[in-house]
Amino acid sequence: MNGHCLTNEQILAFSTALFLAERSQATMEKYLRSVRAFSLFLDGQPVTKDTVMAWKKHLQREENYSPSTVNASLAALNYLFNFLGWTDCRTHYLKIQRRLFRETGRELDRADYEKLIAAALGLSRERIALVMETICATGIRVGEVRYITVEAVRAGSATISLSDIHILPDHRIYIKNTDSPVRTRVF
């Protein structure tokens, strides 16, 4: 086989398929950005397993992307290839050794945390301070902050539902340093 031809119409159809699959807006944007970058890399060449592997090397060497960023781009392409039925073009991800613990240099210590909160409050950015306090107190991810609602605060817990089910640990969720017990909107 001489390869497949990737067209703008196929990319548009892929975009629609992502929407219908109820992918998040961020996922759709990331996947489409990766697919468009791959299309530019092709520069008219047909899509083959070899061109996909060349793009993978290009991302690693010329673009100097981290392995996790390369894998995110490959995930977008593999999803596209499944959508188009081009399973012969799928490629393997880079192997990454998972770290059980973060490096201590990447951890936020108490003094830095307090400086960040003080800086946010000093700039009259109370919402940012509350978001940082919530993330640090509960261990939630940034994308999960939107699930911390007034109802969750009243109940003392929240159920997070993204691509998988993630129930917050048994932390008490509360708002401190406020005059009213619960505002109509926390964030």
Secondary structure, DSSP 8 states (H G I E B T S, - for coil): ---B---HHHHHHHHHHHHHTT--HHHHHHHHHHHHHHHHHHTT--B-HHHHHHHHHHHHHTS---HHHHHHHHHHHHHHHHHHT-GGG----------SS--GGGS--HHHHHHHHHHHHHTT-HHHHHHHHHHHHH---GGGGGG--HHHHHHT--EEESSSEEE--S------S-SSSS-S---
